[in-house]
Amino acid sequence: MAQVFDRNSNALARASLVLTGLIVIALGVALNSLQRSPWVTKQGQRPDQPIPFSHKHHVEGLGLQCQYCHTQVEKAAYAGIPPTKTCINCHSQIWTNAKMLMPVRESWATGASINWIRVHDLPDYVYFNHQIHVNKGIGCASCHGRVDEMPLMYQQNTLQMEWCLNCHRNPGTNLRPTSEIYNMAWSGPSSQKPVWCADTPRTATDPSGRVATAQLVSCTTTRPKAATIQVAMLQQEGGFHAKPEGLSTSQSGTDLEPHRGDGEGRSVSDVSPIGTPQMPASYTRFESQEALGKYLTQKYHIRTPNELSSCEVCHR
């Protein structure tokens, strides 16, 4: 019986298997790169809005706070898109005939909402709650980037699951005092710009003791005049302890990261708000984000990384 395949067929078969494997690997790498690309994630893209609203002009230029437009960010799952009335509060007095603001005037006259295009749009199966993140020490810039430097709003981060999990596995790297939530220039403590934190007695804010967890910690970027100041020291097992620090010299307050444009950028906590109770006398000085993050993780009662990384946290 004649042989069907010659001797070269074995080499051809081996080469075919290797080539098929390489094609499969290349296809997998290509698909993985595609699903991480801005074409899929929309990262960095600036959609055409009905009105070219500039956060840089309103936030950096005019000094508007985030809460003026996004009124629900601290008490609702969604930050909320401001109604037309919020725009009319100012633009009924200024730029009243600007062609660019014609959609605002038409919306106000007809009662129809402006059809804004959502920039940060999560899948419907993902549950994200703004309230819990803001009240647990996650700043606006941690997710949205330096919005105060964006003439046109865009999505800075991928918002993919791995990006969320990177924070949930180690939330301390992004935690900050709640007084710095809306401070876009926050860059974390360092030896040159330390942060002092102390426990706030419950009775100092509410005699009944019913206060939010985040309000039980008071932090400042100005060296406090206290009887006791301790320096946070990290330990190998992941915790930290504090050692006493002498108060022989007096230091002035320190600025946070300067703004890229004009070099300014003081912390909002440098000025004590009206009605803030007097801080206690015992402070801990933090010179690294790692030490501050571990401290705030305990004080804010942040769940463990295993609990934060479980599926039911985001998928309801």
Backbone hydrogen bonds, N-H to C=O, Kabsch-Sander energy under -0.5 kcal/mol:
donor,donor_aa,acceptor,acceptor_aa,energy
9,S,6,D,-1.3
10,N,7,R,-0.9
11,A,7,R,-0.5
12,L,8,N,-2.0
13,A,9,S,-2.6
14,R,10,N,-2.2
15,A,11,A,-2.5
16,S,12,L,-2.1
17,L,13,A,-2.1
18,V,14,R,-2.4
19,L,15,A,-2.8
20,T,16,S,-2.4
21,G,17,L,-2.3
22,L,18,V,-2.3
23,I,19,L,-2.2
24,V,20,T,-2.3
25,I,21,G,-2.4
26,A,22,L,-2.7
27,L,23,I,-2.5
28,G,24,V,-2.3
29,V,25,I,-2.6
30,A,26,A,-2.4
31,L,27,L,-2.5
32,N,28,G,-2.4
33,S,29,V,-2.4
34,L,30,A,-2.1
35,Q,31,L,-2.3
36,R,32,N,-0.8
37,S,33,S,-0.5
37,S,34,L,-1.0
40,V,37,S,-1.7
41,T,37,S,-2.5
42,K,38,P,-2.0
44,G,155,Q,-3.1
45,Q,42,K,-1.5
49,Q,47,P,-0.9
53,F,51,I,-2.7
55,H,53,F,-0.7
55,H,150,M,-0.9
56,K,150,M,-1.6
58,H,54,S,-1.8
59,V,55,H,-3.2
60,E,55,H,-0.7
60,E,56,K,-0.8
61,G,56,K,-2.0
62,L,57,H,-1.5
63,G,59,V,-0.7
64,L,58,H,-2.4
68,Y,65,Q,-1.2
69,C,65,Q,-0.6
69,C,66,C,-0.9
70,H,66,C,-2.6
71,T,69,C,-1.3
72,Q,79,A,-1.0
73,V,70,H,-1.1
75,K,72,Q,-1.1
76,A,72,Q,-1.3
86,T,83,P,-1.1
87,C,83,P,-0.9
88,I,84,T,-2.4
89,N,85,K,-1.7
90,C,87,C,-1.1
91,H,87,C,-2.6
92,S,88,I,-1.4
93,Q,90,C,-2.0
94,I,90,C,-1.7
98,A,95,W,-1.1
101,L,98,A,-0.8
102,M,99,K,-1.7
104,V,101,L,-0.5
105,R,101,L,-1.8
106,E,102,M,-2.5
107,S,103,P,-2.2
108,W,104,V,-2.2
109,A,105,R,-2.0
110,T,106,E,-2.5
111,G,107,S,-2.2
116,W,114,I,-2.0
118,R,116,W,-0.6
121,D,119,V,-1.0
122,L,120,H,-0.6
126,V,123,P,-1.7
127,Y,314,C,-3.3
128,F,126,V,-0.7
130,H,77,A,-2.2
130,H,128,F,-0.6
131,Q,76,A,-1.1
133,H,129,N,-1.2
134,V,130,H,-2.7
135,N,131,Q,-2.4
136,K,133,H,-0.6
137,G,134,V,-1.2
138,I,133,H,-2.3
139,G,137,G,-0.6
139,G,174,N,-0.6
140,C,181,I,-1.8
142,S,139,G,-0.7
143,C,139,G,-0.7
143,C,140,C,-1.0
144,H,140,C,-2.7
145,G,141,A,-1.3
147,V,145,G,-2.2
149,E,146,R,-2.0
150,M,147,V,-1.9
153,M,53,F,-0.5
155,Q,42,K,-0.5
155,Q,45,Q,-0.7
156,Q,154,Y,-0.7
163,W,160,Q,-0.5
164,C,160,Q,-1.8
165,L,161,M,-2.8
166,N,162,E,-1.9
167,C,163,W,-0.9
167,C,164,C,-0.6
168,H,164,C,-2.2
169,R,165,L,-2.4
170,N,166,N,-0.5
170,N,167,C,-0.6
173,T,170,N,-1.4
174,N,171,P,-1.9
175,L,171,P,-0.7
176,R,137,G,-1.5
180,E,177,P,-2.4
181,I,178,T,-1.1
183,N,180,E,-1.2
184,M,182,Y,-1.0
186,W,183,N,-1.5
190,S,193,K,-0.8
195,V,286,F,-2.0
196,W,220,T,-2.7
197,C,284,T,-2.3
198,A,218,S,-2.2
200,T,216,L,-2.8
204,A,201,P,-1.1
205,T,201,P,-0.6
205,T,202,R,-1.0
206,D,202,R,-2.6
209,G,206,D,-2.3
211,V,209,G,-1.3
215,Q,212,A,-0.9
216,L,213,T,-1.7
217,V,214,A,-1.1
218,S,198,A,-3.0
220,T,196,W,-2.5
226,A,224,P,-1.4
228,T,281,A,-1.8
229,I,245,E,-0.6
230,Q,283,Y,-2.7
231,V,243,K,-3.1
232,A,230,Q,-0.5
232,A,285,R,-3.1
233,M,241,H,-3.9
235,Q,239,G,-2.4
238,G,235,Q,-1.6
241,H,233,M,-2.8
243,K,231,V,-2.1
245,E,229,I,-2.8
254,T,221,T,-1.9
256,L,265,G,-0.8
257,E,185,A,-0.7
259,H,264,E,-4.5
263,G,259,H,-1.6
270,D,267,S,-1.5
271,V,268,V,-0.9
272,S,270,D,-0.6
276,T,273,P,-1.7
283,Y,228,T,-2.0
283,Y,281,A,-0.6
284,T,197,C,-2.8
285,R,230,Q,-5.2
286,F,195,V,-2.9
292,L,288,S,-2.1
293,G,289,Q,-2.9
294,K,290,E,-1.9
295,Y,291,A,-1.9
296,L,292,L,-2.8
297,T,293,G,-2.1
298,Q,294,K,-1.3
299,K,295,Y,-2.3
300,Y,296,L,-3.0
301,H,298,Q,-0.7
302,I,297,T,-2.3
308,L,304,T,-2.6
309,S,305,P,-1.7
310,S,307,E,-1.0
313,V,310,S,-1.3
314,C,311,C,-1.1
315,H,311,C,-2.5
316,R,314,C,-0.7
